[in-house]
């Protein structure tokens, strides 16, 4: 308990902290889960790095084999050329036949070397393909690890949001006017655990709403902006407070047949307290019609002014100027 009745609090001040040990443990488990998944994410990143290195190594082996193939092709071409010259000399009798056998063996050796290098190239290409596939799998593992980490972080954030509700804070600047909880009491998500009341009531008293129930007969005459004079029995000797109507409900309460009118009142010194009763006098700006006459009974002059014929007690007829109000086409307010 960090606040009590009568304490002035600012928006965000802590009023009380609810102990929720099971949720704290859930938060610790979620934090450990996030740490484990972050480790798996780093391991997956290392796997991608290793796969990149394997791909580079396989490509290097392929390049080396292709370079070796170029060298063997050159050696084989030289051996083929030498075999051709030697065969020509042997056919003309310039060289012994055994020389041709030696050159033939050298040519066959170079041809076998080329076949071996070609096989090595095929193997190196296969290794590159396998390495690239492993790299793709490593990237997929990394993406999955990152997704799992994000999910775990969101779960932790959800728990942290729930834990934040355990800290009861003031919603705005005001005064703690009610407290319905004691240290050690069991509280829940509903107000029923506090005897049907909220744990705290914070009253914002720098600006008040004065609610006035206006009787049904007067309700249609009230409009925002009408002047209001407020008096309070608690301050009989003070000057009445002048204000204006801020808003009107626009509907009657069926149980009281009154319409609620609200007046916003500045209260910088906090003298007026929520729950006080007073008296309101509203000066309506609407004009009340004296009577309603049939539309055909009213005449209008060339200047647009309206008038009626009035019969006096002596049965004389007079022309009387009037002001008209609501006109529905059949009757006119006068």
KOLLUM-453724 format. One line per 10 residues: number of its first residue (from 1); their letters; for each residue x, y negated, z negated of N, C-alpha, C. Coordinates in Angstrom, 1 decimal, padded with zeros to 4 digits. Layout:
residues N
NUM> A> X:Y:Z:X:Y:Z:X:Y:Z; ...
//
This chain:
residues 334
1> XXXXXXXXXX> 000.9:001.2:000.0:000.0:000.0:000.0:000.9:-001.2:000.0; 000.8:-002.0:001.1:001.6:-003.2:001.2:000.8:-004.5:001.2; -000.5:-004.4:001.0:-001.4:-005.6:001.0:-002.6:-005.3:000.1; -003.1:-006.4:-000.5:-004.2:-006.3:-001.4:-005.2:-007.4:-001.2; -006.3:-007.4:-001.8:-007.3:-008.5:-001.7:-006.8:-009.8:-002.0; -007.0:-010.8:-001.1:-006.6:-012.1:-001.3:-005.3:-012.5:-000.6; -004.6:-011.4:-000.1:-003.3:-011.7:000.5:-003.5:-012.3:001.9; -002.7:-013.4:002.2:-002.7:-014.0:003.5:-001.7:-013.1:004.4; -002.2:-012.7:005.5:-001.4:-011.9:006.4:-001.4:-012.5:007.8; -000.3:-012.2:008.5:-000.2:-012.6:009.9:-000.4:-011.4:010.8
11> XXXXXXXXXX> -000.7:-011.7:012.1:-000.9:-010.6:013.1:000.3:-009.7:013.1; 000.1:-008.4:013.0:001.1:-007.4:013.0:001.7:-007.0:011.7; 001.4:-007.8:010.6:001.8:-007.4:009.3:001.3:-006.0:008.9; 002.1:-005.2:008.2:001.7:-003.9:007.8:000.9:-004.0:006.5; -000.3:-003.4:006.5:-001.1:-003.4:005.3:-000.9:-002.2:004.5; -000.8:-001.0:005.2:-000.6:000.3:004.5:000.0:001.2:005.5; 000.5:002.3:005.0:001.1:003.4:005.8:000.4:004.7:005.4; -000.2:005.4:006.3:-000.8:006.7:006.1:000.2:007.8:006.3; 000.4:008.7:005.3:001.3:009.7:005.3:000.8:010.9:006.2; 001.5:011.2:007.3:001.0:012.3:008.2:002.2:013.2:008.4
21> XXXXXXXXXX> 002.6:014.0:007.5:003.8:014.9:007.6:003.8:015.8:008.8; 002.6:016.4:009.0:002.5:017.4:010.1:002.8:016.7:011.5; 002.4:015.5:011.7:002.6:014.8:012.9:004.1:014.4:013.0; 004.7:014.1:011.9:006.1:013.7:011.8:006.9:014.9:012.3; 006.6:016.1:011.8:007.2:017.4:012.2:007.1:017.6:013.7; 005.9:017.4:014.2:005.6:017.5:015.7:006.5:016.6:016.4; 006.7:015.4:015.9:007.6:014.4:016.6:009.0:014.9:016.6; 009.5:015.5:015.5:010.8:016.0:015.4:011.0:017.1:016.4; 010.0:018.0:016.5:010.1:019.1:017.4:010.1:018.6:018.9; 009.3:017.6:019.2:009.3:017.0:020.5:010.7:016.3:020.8
31> XXXXXXXXXX> 011.3:015.7:019.8:012.6:015.1:020.1:013.6:016.1:020.4; 013.6:017.3:019.6:014.5:018.4:019.9:014.3:019.0:021.3; 013.0:019.1:021.7:012.7:019.6:023.0:013.3:018.7:024.1; 013.1:017.4:023.9:013.7:016.4:024.8:015.2:016.6:024.9; 015.9:016.7:023.8:017.3:016.9:023.8:017.7:018.1:024.5; 017.0:019.2:024.3:017.3:020.5:025.0:017.1:020.3:026.5; 016.0:019.7:026.9:015.8:019.6:028.3:016.8:018.6:029.0; 017.2:017.6:028.2:018.2:016.7:028.8:019.5:017.5:029.0; 019.9:018.4:028.1:021.0:019.3:028.3:020.9:020.2:029.5; 019.7:020.7:029.7:019.5:021.5:030.9:019.5:020.7:032.2
41> XXXXXXXXXX> 019.1:019.4:032.0:019.2:018.5:033.2:020.7:018.3:033.5; 021.5:018.0:032.5:022.9:017.8:032.8:023.6:019.1:033.4; 023.2:020.3:032.9:023.7:021.5:033.4:023.3:021.7:034.9; 022.0:021.3:035.2:021.6:021.4:036.6:022.4:020.4:037.5; 022.7:019.2:036.9:023.5:018.3:037.7:024.9:018.8:037.9; 025.4:019.5:036.9:026.7:020.1:037.1:026.7:021.2:038.2; 025.5:022.0:038.2:025.3:023.0:039.2:025.3:022.4:040.6; 024.7:021.2:040.8:024.7:020.6:042.1:026.1:020.2:042.5; 026.8:019.6:041.5:028.2:019.2:041.8:029.0:020.4:042.2; 028.9:021.5:041.5:029.6:022.8:041.8:029.2:023.3:043.2
51> XXXXXXXXXX> 027.9:023.2:043.5:027.4:023.6:044.8:028.0:022.7:045.9; 028.1:021.4:045.7:028.7:020.5:046.6:030.2:020.9:046.9; 030.9:021.3:045.8:032.3:021.7:046.0:032.4:023.0:046.8; 031.5:023.9:046.5:031.5:025.2:047.3:031.2:024.9:048.8; 030.3:024.0:049.0:030.0:023.7:050.4:031.2:023.1:051.1; 031.9:022.2:050.4:033.1:021.5:051.0:034.1:022.6:051.2; 034.3:023.5:050.2:035.3:024.6:050.4:035.0:025.5:051.6; 033.7:025.8:051.7:033.3:026.7:052.8:033.5:026.0:054.2; 033.2:024.7:054.2:033.4:024.0:055.5:034.9:023.9:055.8; 035.7:023.7:054.7:037.2:023.7:054.9:037.7:025.0:055.5
61> XXXXXXXXXX> 037.2:026.1:054.9:037.6:027.4:055.4:037.2:027.6:056.9; 036.0:027.1:057.2:035.5:027.2:058.6:036.5:026.4:059.5; 036.8:025.2:059.1:037.7:024.4:059.9:039.1:025.0:060.1; 039.6:025.7:059.0:040.8:026.3:059.0:040.8:027.5:060.0; 039.7:028.3:060.0:039.5:029.4:060.9:039.4:028.9:062.3; 038.7:027.8:062.5:038.6:027.3:063.9:040.0:026.8:064.4; 040.8:026.2:063.5:042.1:025.8:063.9:043.0:027.0:064.2; 042.8:028.1:063.4:043.6:029.3:063.7:043.2:029.9:065.0; 041.9:029.8:065.3:041.4:030.3:066.6:042.1:029.6:067.8; 042.2:028.3:067.6:042.9:027.5:068.7:044.3:028.0:068.9
71> XXXXXXXXXX> 045.0:028.2:067.7:046.4:028.7:067.8:046.5:030.0:068.5; 045.6:030.9:068.1:045.6:032.3:068.6:045.2:032.2:070.1; 044.3:031.3:070.5:044.0:031.2:071.9:045.2:030.8:072.7; 046.0:029.9:072.1:047.2:029.4:072.8:048.2:030.6:072.9; 048.4:031.3:071.8:049.3:032.5:071.9:048.8:033.5:072.8; 047.5:033.8:072.9:047.0:034.8:073.8:047.2:034.3:075.2; 047.0:033.0:075.5:047.2:032.5:076.9:048.7:032.7:077.3; 049.6:032.5:076.3:051.0:032.6:076.6:051.3:034.1:076.9; 050.7:035.0:076.1:051.0:036.4:076.2:050.4:036.9:077.5; 049.2:036.4:077.9:048.6:036.8:079.2:049.5:036.3:080.4
81> XXXXXXXXXX> 050.0:035.1:080.3:050.9:034.6:081.3:052.2:035.4:081.4; 052.8:035.7:080.2:054.0:036.5:080.2:053.7:037.9:080.8; 052.6:038.5:080.4:052.2:039.8:080.9:052.1:039.8:082.5; 051.5:038.7:083.0:051.4:038.6:084.4:052.7:038.5:085.1; 053.6:037.7:084.6:054.9:037.6:085.2:055.7:038.9:085.1; 055.6:039.6:083.9:056.3:040.8:083.8:055.8:041.9:084.7; 054.5:042.0:084.8:053.9:043.0:085.7:054.3:042.7:087.1; 054.4:041.5:087.6:054.8:041.2:088.9:056.3:041.6:089.1; 057.2:041.4:088.2:058.6:041.7:088.3:058.7:043.3:088.3; 057.9:043.9:087.4:058.0:045.4:087.4:057.6:046.0:088.7
91> XXXXXXXXXX> 056.5:045.4:089.3:056.0:045.9:090.6:057.0:045.7:091.7; 057.9:044.7:091.6:058.9:044.5:092.6:060.2:045.2:092.3; 060.2:045.9:091.1:061.4:046.6:090.8:062.5:045.8:090.1; 062.1:044.6:089.7:063.2:043.7:089.1:063.3:044.1:087.6; 062.3:044.7:087.0:062.4:045.0:085.6:062.0:046.5:085.4; 062.4:047.0:084.3:062.1:048.4:084.0:060.6:048.4:083.5; 059.9:049.5:083.7:058.5:049.6:083.3:058.3:049.5:081.8; 059.2:049.8:081.0:059.1:049.7:079.5:058.9:048.3:079.1; 059.5:047.3:079.9:059.3:045.9:079.5:057.8:045.5:079.6; 057.2:046.1:080.6:055.7:045.8:080.8:054.9:046.4:079.6
101> XXXXXXXXXX> 055.3:047.5:079.1:054.6:048.1:077.9:054.8:047.2:076.7; 056.0:046.6:076.6:056.2:045.7:075.4:055.4:044.5:075.5; 055.3:043.9:076.7:054.5:042.7:076.9:053.0:043.0:076.7; 052.6:044.2:077.2:051.2:044.6:077.1:050.8:044.7:075.6; 051.7:045.3:074.8:051.4:045.4:073.4:051.3:044.1:072.7; 052.2:043.1:073.1:052.1:041.8:072.5:050.8:041.1:072.9; 050.4:041.3:074.2:049.1:040.7:074.6:048.0:041.3:073.8; 047.9:042.6:073.7:046.9:043.3:073.0:046.8:042.8:071.5; 048.0:042.6:070.9:048.1:042.1:069.6:047.5:040.7:069.4; 047.8:039.9:070.4:047.2:038.5:070.3:045.7:038.6:070.5
111> XXXXXXXXXX> 045.2:039.5:071.4:043.8:039.6:071.6:043.1:040.1:070.3; 043.7:041.1:069.6:043.2:041.6:068.4:043.1:040.5:067.3; 044.2:039.6:067.3:044.2:038.5:066.4:043.1:037.5:066.7; 042.8:037.3:067.9:041.7:036.4:068.3:040.4:037.0:067.8; 040.2:038.3:068.0:039.0:038.9:067.5:038.8:038.8:066.0; 040.0:039.0:065.3:040.0:038.8:063.9:039.6:037.4:063.4; 040.2:036.4:064.1:039.9:035.0:063.8:038.4:034.7:064.1; 037.9:035.2:065.2:036.5:035.0:065.5:035.6:035.6:064.4; 036.0:036.8:063.9:035.2:037.3:062.8:035.3:036.5:061.6; 036.5:035.9:061.3:036.7:035.0:060.2:035.8:033.8:060.3
121> XXXXXXXXXX> 035.7:033.3:061.6:034.9:032.1:061.8:033.4:032.4:061.5; 032.9:033.5:062.0:031.6:033.9:061.7:031.3:034.1:060.2; 032.3:034.6:059.5:032.2:034.8:058.1:032.2:033.4:057.4; 033.0:032.5:057.9:033.1:031.2:057.3:031.8:030.4:057.5; 031.2:030.6:058.7:029.9:029.9:059.0:028.8:030.5:058.0; 028.9:031.8:057.8:027.9:032.4:056.9:028.1:031.9:055.5; 029.3:031.7:055.1:029.6:031.2:053.8:029.1:029.7:053.6; 029.3:028.9:054.7:028.8:027.6:054.7:027.2:027.6:054.5; 026.6:028.5:055.3:025.1:028.5:055.2:024.7:028.9:053.7; 025.4:029.9:053.2:025.0:030.4:051.8:025.3:029.3:050.8
131> XXXXXXXXXX> 026.4:028.6:051.0:026.8:027.5:050.1:025.7:026.3:050.1; 025.3:026.0:051.3:024.3:025.0:051.5:022.9:025.4:050.9; 022.6:026.7:051.0:021.4:027.2:050.4:021.5:027.1:048.9; 022.6:027.5:048.4:022.8:027.4:046.9:022.7:026.0:046.4; 023.3:025.1:047.3:023.2:023.6:046.9:021.7:023.2:046.9; 020.9:023.6:047.9:019.5:023.3:047.9:018.8:023.9:046.6; 019.1:025.1:046.2:018.5:025.7:045.0:019.0:024.9:043.8; 020.2:024.5:043.8:020.7:023.7:042.6:020.0:022.4:042.5; 019.7:021.7:043.7:018.9:020.5:043.7:017.5:020.7:043.2; 016.9:021.8:043.6:015.6:022.2:043.2:015.5:022.4:041.6
141> XXXXXXXXXX> 016.6:023.1:041.1:016.7:023.3:039.7:016.8:021.9:039.0; 017.6:021.0:039.6:017.8:019.7:039.0:016.5:019.0:038.9; 015.7:019.0:040.1:014.4:018.3:040.1:013.5:018.9:039.1; 013.5:020.2:038.9:012.6:020.9:037.9:013.0:020.5:036.5; 014.3:020.4:036.3:014.8:020.0:035.0:014.4:018.6:034.6; 014.5:017.7:035.6:014.1:016.3:035.4:012.6:016.2:035.2; 011.8:017.0:035.9:010.4:016.9:035.7:010.0:017.4:034.3; 010.7:018.5:033.8:010.4:019.0:032.5:010.8:018.0:031.4; 011.9:017.3:031.7:012.3:016.2:030.7:011.3:015.1:030.7; 010.8:014.7:031.8:009.8:013.6:031.9:008.6:014.1:031.1
151> XXXXXXXXXX> 008.1:015.3:031.3:006.9:015.8:030.6:007.2:015.8:029.1; 008.3:016.2:028.7:008.7:016.3:027.2:008.7:014.9:026.7; 009.3:013.9:027.4:009.3:012.5:027.0:007.9:012.0:026.8; 007.0:012.3:027.8:005.6:011.8:027.7:004.9:012.4:026.4; 005.2:013.7:026.2:004.6:014.3:025.0:005.1:013.6:023.7; 006.4:013.3:023.7:007.0:012.6:022.6:006.4:011.2:022.4; 006.2:010.5:023.5:005.6:009.2:023.5:004.1:009.2:023.0; 003.4:010.3:023.4:002.0:010.5:022.8:002.1:010.6:021.3; 003.0:011.4:020.8:003.1:011.6:019.4:003.5:010.3:018.7; 004.4:009.6:019.3:004.8:008.3:018.7:003.6:007.3:018.7
161> XXXXXXXXXX> 002.8:007.3:019.7:001.6:006.5:019.7:000.7:006.9:018.6; 000.5:008.2:018.4:-000.4:008.7:017.3:000.2:008.3:015.9; 001.5:008.4:015.8:002.2:008.0:014.6:002.0:006.5:014.3; 002.0:005.7:015.4:001.8:004.3:015.2:000.5:004.0:014.5; -000.5:004.8:014.8:-001.8:004.6:014.2:-001.8:004.8:012.7; -000.8:005.5:012.2:-000.6:005.7:010.8:-000.2:004.5:010.0; 000.3:003.5:010.8:000.7:002.2:010.2:-000.5:001.2:010.4; -001.1:000.9:009.3:-002.3:000.0:009.4:-001.8:-001.5:009.4; -002.0:-002.2:010.5:-001.5:-003.5:010.7:-002.7:-004.5:010.8; -002.4:-005.8:010.5:-003.3:-006.9:010.6:-003.5:-007.2:012.1
171> XXXXXXXXXX> -004.8:-007.3:012.5:-005.0:-007.6:014.0:-004.8:-009.0:014.3; -004.9:-009.9:013.3:-004.7:-011.3:013.5:-004.4:-012.0:012.2; -004.1:-013.3:012.3:-003.8:-014.1:011.1:-005.1:-014.2:010.3; -005.0:-014.0:009.0:-006.2:-014.1:008.1:-005.9:-013.7:006.7; -007.0:-013.4:006.0:-006.9:-013.0:004.6:-007.6:-011.7:004.4; -006.9:-010.8:003.6:-007.5:-009.5:003.2:-008.7:-009.8:002.3; -009.9:-009.6:002.8:-011.1:-009.9:002.0:-011.7:-008.6:001.3; -011.3:-007.4:001.9:-011.8:-006.2:001.3:-010.8:-005.1:001.4; -010.7:-004.2:000.4:-009.9:-003.0:000.5:-010.6:-001.9:-000.1; -010.7:-000.8:000.6:-011.5:000.4:000.2:-010.7:001.7:000.2
181> XXXXXXXXXX> -009.4:001.5:-000.2:-008.6:002.7:-000.2:-007.6:002.6:-001.4; -007.2:003.7:-002.0:-006.2:003.7:-003.1:-005.1:004.6:-002.7; -003.9:004.4:-003.2:-002.7:005.2:-002.9:-003.1:006.7:-003.3; -002.8:007.6:-002.4:-003.0:009.0:-002.7:-004.3:009.6:-002.2; -005.2:008.7:-001.7:-006.5:009.2:-001.2:-006.3:009.8:000.2; -007.2:010.8:000.5:-007.2:011.4:001.8:-008.0:010.5:002.7; -007.4:010.2:003.8:-008.1:009.4:004.8:-008.1:010.2:006.2; -009.1:009.9:007.0:-009.2:010.6:008.3:-009.4:009.6:009.4; -009.8:010.1:010.5:-010.0:009.3:011.7:-011.2:008.4:011.7; -012.2:008.8:010.8:-013.4:008.0:010.7:-013.5:007.3:009.4
191> XXXXXXXXXX> -014.4:006.3:009.4:-014.6:005.5:008.1:-015.3:006.3:007.0; -015.8:007.5:007.3:-016.5:008.2:006.3:-015.6:008.6:005.1; -014.3:008.8:005.4:-013.4:009.2:004.4:-013.1:008.0:003.4; -013.5:006.8:003.7:-013.4:005.7:002.8:-014.7:005.2:002.3; -015.6:006.2:002.1:-016.9:005.9:001.6:-017.8:005.1:002.5; -017.6:005.3:003.8:-018.4:004.6:004.8:-017.9:003.3:005.1; -016.7:002.9:004.6:-016.2:001.5:004.8:-014.8:001.6:005.5; -014.4:000.6:006.2:-013.1:000.5:006.8:-012.1:000.4:005.6; -010.8:000.8:005.9:-009.8:000.8:004.8:-009.6:-000.6:004.4; -009.5:-001.6:005.3:-009.3:-003.0:005.0:-010.2:-003.8:005.8
201> XXXXXXXXXX> -010.6:-005.0:005.3:-011.3:-006.0:006.1:-010.5:-007.3:006.0; -010.0:-007.7:007.2:-009.2:-008.9:007.3:-010.1:-010.0:007.9; -010.3:-011.1:007.2:-011.2:-012.2:007.7:-010.3:-013.3:008.3; -010.7:-013.7:009.5:-010.1:-014.8:010.2:-010.9:-016.1:009.8; -010.4:-017.0:009.0:-011.2:-018.1:008.5:-010.7:-019.4:009.1; -009.8:-019.5:010.0:-009.4:-020.8:010.5:-010.5:-021.3:011.5; -011.3:-020.4:012.0:-012.5:-020.8:012.8:-013.6:-019.8:012.5; -014.8:-020.4:012.2:-015.9:-019.5:011.7:-017.0:-019.6:012.8; -017.9:-018.6:012.7:-019.1:-018.6:013.5:-020.3:-018.8:012.5; -021.0:-019.8:012.7:-022.2:-020.1:011.9:-023.4:-019.5:012.8
211> XXXXXXXXXX> -024.1:-018.6:012.2:-025.2:-017.9:012.8:-026.5:-018.5:012.3; -027.4:-019.0:013.1:-028.6:-019.6:012.7:-029.8:-018.9:013.4; -030.7:-018.3:012.6:-031.9:-017.7:013.2:-033.0:-018.8:013.4; -033.2:-019.0:014.7:-034.2:-020.0:015.1:-035.6:-019.4:015.3; -036.6:-019.9:014.7:-038.0:-019.4:014.9:-038.4:-019.3:016.4; -039.3:-018.4:016.6:-039.8:-018.2:018.0:-040.3:-019.5:018.7; -041.0:-020.3:018.0:-041.6:-021.5:018.5:-040.6:-022.5:019.0; -039.5:-022.5:018.3:-038.4:-023.5:018.6:-037.3:-022.9:019.5; -037.3:-021.6:019.6:-036.2:-021.0:020.4:-036.0:-021.4:021.8; -037.2:-021.6:022.6:-037.0:-022.0:024.0:-036.4:-023.4:024.1
221> XXXXXXXXXX> -036.5:-024.2:023.1:-036.0:-025.6:023.2:-034.5:-025.8:022.9; -033.9:-024.7:022.4:-032.4:-024.8:022.0:-031.6:-024.4:023.2; -030.5:-025.3:023.4:-029.6:-025.0:024.5:-028.2:-025.3:024.0; -027.1:-024.7:024.6:-025.7:-025.0:024.2:-025.5:-026.5:024.4; -024.8:-027.0:023.4:-024.5:-028.4:023.4:-025.3:-029.3:022.6; -026.5:-028.7:022.1:-027.4:-029.5:021.2:-026.7:-029.8:019.9; -027.0:-031.0:019.4:-026.3:-031.4:018.1:-026.9:-030.6:017.0; -026.0:-030.3:016.0:-026.3:-029.6:014.8:-025.7:-030.3:013.6; -026.5:-030.4:012.6:-026.0:-030.9:011.3:-026.1:-029.8:010.3; -024.9:-029.5:009.7:-024.8:-028.4:008.7:-024.6:-028.9:007.3
231> XXXXXXXXXX> -025.3:-028.3:006.4:-025.1:-028.6:004.9:-025.0:-027.3:004.2; -024.2:-027.3:003.1:-024.0:-026.1:002.3:-024.3:-026.4:000.8; -025.1:-025.6:000.2:-025.4:-025.8:-001.2:-024.1:-025.8:-002.1; -023.1:-025.1:-001.6:-021.8:-025.0:-002.4:-021.1:-026.4:-002.5; -021.4:-027.3:-001.5:-020.8:-028.6:-001.5:-021.9:-029.7:-001.3; -022.7:-029.8:-002.4:-023.9:-030.8:-002.3:-023.5:-032.2:-002.1; -022.3:-032.6:-002.7:-022.0:-034.0:-002.7:-021.2:-034.4:-001.4; -020.8:-033.5:-000.6:-020.0:-033.8:000.6:-020.9:-034.2:001.8; -020.2:-034.9:002.7:-020.9:-035.3:003.9:-021.3:-034.1:004.8; -022.5:-034.1:005.3:-022.8:-033.0:006.2:-021.9:-032.9:007.4
241> XXXXXXXXXX> -021.8:-031.7:007.9:-020.9:-031.4:009.0:-021.6:-031.5:010.3; -021.1:-032.3:011.2:-021.7:-032.4:012.6:-021.0:-031.4:013.5; -021.8:-030.7:014.3:-021.3:-029.8:015.3:-022.2:-029.7:016.4; -022.0:-028.8:017.3:-022.8:-028.5:018.5:-023.1:-027.0:018.7; -024.2:-026.7:019.3:-024.5:-025.3:019.6:-023.5:-024.8:020.6; -022.9:-023.6:020.2:-021.9:-023.0:021.1:-022.6:-022.1:022.1; -023.5:-021.2:021.6:-024.2:-020.2:022.5:-025.5:-019.8:021.8; -026.3:-019.3:022.6:-027.6:-018.8:022.2:-027.8:-017.4:022.6; -028.5:-016.5:021.8:-028.7:-015.1:022.2:-029.6:-015.0:023.4; -030.6:-015.8:023.6:-031.4:-015.7:024.7:-032.5:-014.6:024.6
251> XXXXXXXXXX> -032.6:-014.0:023.4:-033.6:-013.0:023.1:-034.0:-013.0:021.7; -035.2:-012.6:021.3:-035.6:-012.6:020.0:-035.4:-011.3:019.3; -035.1:-011.3:018.0:-035.0:-010.1:017.2:-036.4:-009.6:016.9; -036.7:-008.4:017.3:-038.1:-007.9:017.2:-038.6:-007.9:015.7; -037.6:-007.7:014.8:-038.0:-007.5:013.4:-038.3:-008.9:012.7; -037.6:-009.9:013.1:-037.8:-011.2:012.5:-038.4:-012.3:013.4; -038.5:-012.0:014.7:-039.1:-012.9:015.7:-038.3:-014.2:015.7; -037.0:-014.1:015.5:-036.1:-015.3:015.6:-035.0:-015.0:016.6; -034.4:-016.1:017.1:-033.3:-016.0:018.1:-032.1:-016.5:017.4; -031.0:-015.7:017.5:-029.7:-016.1:016.9:-029.0:-017.2:017.8
261> XXXXXXXXXX> -028.6:-018.3:017.1:-027.8:-019.3:017.7:-026.5:-019.4:017.0; -025.4:-019.5:017.7:-024.1:-019.5:017.1:-023.4:-020.9:017.3; -022.7:-021.3:016.3:-022.0:-022.5:016.2:-020.5:-022.2:015.8; -019.6:-022.5:016.6:-018.2:-022.3:016.2:-017.7:-023.5:015.5; -017.1:-023.3:014.3:-016.8:-024.3:013.4:-015.3:-024.2:013.0; -014.5:-025.2:013.2:-013.1:-025.2:012.8:-013.1:-025.3:011.2; -012.2:-024.5:010.7:-012.1:-024.4:009.2:-010.6:-024.4:008.8; -009.8:-025.4:009.2:-008.4:-025.4:009.0:-007.9:-025.3:007.5; -008.7:-025.8:006.6:-008.3:-025.8:005.2:-008.9:-024.6:004.5; -009.7:-023.8:005.2:-010.2:-022.5:004.5:-011.2:-022.8:003.5
271> XXXXXXXXXX> -011.8:-024.0:003.5:-012.8:-024.3:002.4:-014.1:-023.4:002.6; -014.5:-023.3:003.8:-015.7:-022.5:004.1:-015.3:-021.0:004.1; -016.1:-020.2:003.4:-015.8:-018.8:003.4:-016.8:-018.0:004.1; -016.4:-016.9:004.7:-017.3:-016.0:005.4:-018.3:-015.5:004.4; -019.6:-015.5:004.8:-020.7:-015.0:004.0:-021.5:-016.1:003.3; -021.0:-017.3:003.4:-021.7:-018.4:002.8:-023.0:-018.7:003.5; -024.0:-019.3:002.8:-025.2:-019.7:003.3:-025.3:-021.2:003.3; -026.1:-021.7:004.3:-026.3:-023.2:004.4:-027.5:-023.5:005.1; -027.7:-024.7:005.5:-028.8:-025.2:006.2:-028.4:-025.9:007.5; -029.1:-025.6:008.6:-028.8:-026.2:009.9:-030.0:-026.9:010.4
281> XXXXXXXXXX> -029.7:-028.2:010.9:-030.7:-029.0:011.6:-030.3:-029.2:013.0; -031.0:-028.7:013.9:-030.7:-028.7:015.3:-031.5:-029.8:016.0; -030.9:-030.8:016.7:-031.6:-031.8:017.4:-031.7:-031.3:018.9; -032.8:-030.8:019.3:-033.0:-030.3:020.6:-033.1:-031.5:021.6; -032.4:-031.3:022.7:-032.4:-032.3:023.8:-033.6:-032.2:024.7; -034.4:-031.1:024.6:-035.5:-030.9:025.4:-036.7:-031.7:025.0; -037.4:-032.3:025.9:-038.6:-033.1:025.7:-039.8:-032.2:025.6; -040.6:-032.4:024.6:-041.8:-031.6:024.5:-043.0:-032.3:025.2; -043.7:-031.6:026.1:-044.8:-032.1:026.8:-045.9:-032.4:025.9; -046.6:-033.6:026.1:-047.7:-033.9:025.3:-048.9:-033.1:025.6
291> XXXXXXXXXX> -049.0:-032.8:027.0:-050.2:-032.0:027.4:-049.9:-031.5:028.8; -050.8:-030.7:029.3:-050.7:-030.2:030.7:-052.0:-030.5:031.4; -051.9:-031.1:032.6:-053.1:-031.5:033.3:-053.1:-030.8:034.7; -054.3:-030.6:035.3:-054.3:-030.1:036.6:-053.5:-031.0:037.6; -052.9:-030.4:038.6:-052.1:-031.2:039.5:-052.9:-032.2:040.2; -054.2:-031.9:040.5:-055.1:-032.9:041.2:-055.4:-034.1:040.4; -055.2:-034.0:039.1:-055.5:-035.2:038.2:-054.4:-036.2:038.2; -053.3:-036.0:038.8:-052.2:-036.9:038.7:-052.0:-037.5:040.1; -051.7:-038.8:040.1:-051.5:-039.5:041.3:-050.0:-040.0:041.3; -049.5:-040.3:042.5:-048.2:-040.7:042.7:-048.2:-042.0:043.6
301> XXXXXXXXXX> -047.5:-043.1:043.1:-047.5:-044.3:043.9:-046.5:-044.2:045.0; -046.5:-045.3:045.8:-045.5:-045.4:046.9:-044.1:-045.4:046.5; -043.9:-045.9:045.3:-042.5:-045.9:044.7:-042.1:-044.6:044.1; -043.0:-043.6:044.1:-042.7:-042.3:043.6:-043.1:-042.1:042.1; -043.5:-043.2:041.5:-043.9:-043.1:040.0:-045.3:-042.4:039.9; -045.4:-041.6:038.8:-046.7:-040.9:038.6:-047.5:-041.7:037.6; -048.9:-041.5:037.8:-049.8:-042.2:036.9:-051.1:-041.4:036.9; -051.9:-041.7:035.9:-053.3:-041.1:035.8:-054.3:-042.2:035.5; -055.5:-041.8:035.7:-056.6:-042.7:035.3:-057.1:-042.3:034.0; -057.1:-043.3:033.0:-057.6:-043.0:031.7:-058.8:-043.8:031.4
311> XXXXXXXXXX> -059.8:-043.1:030.8:-061.1:-043.7:030.5:-061.1:-044.0:029.0; -061.3:-045.3:028.7:-061.2:-045.8:027.3:-062.6:-045.6:026.6; -062.6:-045.9:025.3:-063.8:-045.7:024.5:-064.9:-046.6:025.1; -064.6:-047.7:025.7:-065.6:-048.6:026.2:-066.0:-048.2:027.6; -065.5:-047.0:028.1:-065.8:-046.5:029.4:-065.2:-047.3:030.5; -064.1:-048.0:030.2:-063.3:-048.7:031.2:-062.2:-047.8:031.7; -061.9:-047.9:032.9:-060.8:-047.1:033.5:-059.5:-047.9:033.6; -058.4:-047.2:033.1:-057.1:-047.9:033.2:-056.2:-047.0:033.9; -055.2:-047.6:034.5:-054.1:-046.9:035.2:-052.9:-046.7:034.2; -052.6:-045.5:033.8:-051.5:-045.2:032.8:-050.3:-044.5:033.5
321> XXXXXXXXXX> -049.2:-045.1:033.4:-047.9:-044.5:033.9:-047.5:-043.3:033.0; -047.0:-042.2:033.6:-046.6:-041.0:032.8:-045.3:-040.5:033.4; -044.7:-039.6:032.6:-043.5:-038.9:033.0:-044.0:-037.4:033.2; -043.6:-036.8:034.3:-044.0:-035.4:034.5:-042.9:-034.5:034.1; -043.3:-033.2:033.8:-042.4:-032.2:033.5:-042.5:-031.0:034.4; -042.7:-029.8:033.9:-042.7:-028.6:034.7:-043.9:-028.6:035.6; -043.8:-028.3:036.8:-044.8:-028.3:037.8:-044.8:-026.9:038.5; -045.9:-026.1:038.3:-046.0:-024.8:039.0:-047.0:-024.9:040.2; -047.3:-026.1:040.6:-048.2:-026.2:041.8:-049.7:-026.3:041.4; -050.0:-025.9:040.3:-051.4:-025.9:039.8:-051.6:-026.9:038.6
331> XXXX> -050.6:-026.8:037.7:-050.7:-027.6:036.5:-049.3:-028.3:036.4; -049.3:-029.5:035.7:-048.1:-030.3:035.6:-048.0:-030.7:034.1; -046.8:-030.6:033.5:-046.6:-031.1:032.1:-046.6:-032.6:032.2; -047.2:-033.2:031.2:-047.3:-034.7:031.1:-046.7:-035.1:029.7
//
